[in-house]
Amino acid sequence: MRAETIAARTIFSDRHTAYQFTSEPVSDEELGQIYDLAKFTPTALNSQPLRITFVRTPAAKARLLPLLNESNRSK
């Protein structure tokens, strides 16, 4: 299979929404790689800036929780 086909399949078909998370921490290196992949992705009419918040501590998670849609809080 051609590299372009594999890349297209990965981008458009092999993605999913996470509905639960593990307690395994994400390293700074992994966060950097994720950011590098996401920083140039398109947004609605290219008018919405990409906003990323790295939440690591229980206190930070508690501050973020009230801002989430109620149906997403348990996730």
Secondary structure, DSSP 8 states (H G I E B T S, - for coil): --HHHHHHHHHHTS--------S----HHHHHHHHHHHTT---GGG-S--------SHHHHHHHGGGS-GGGTT-
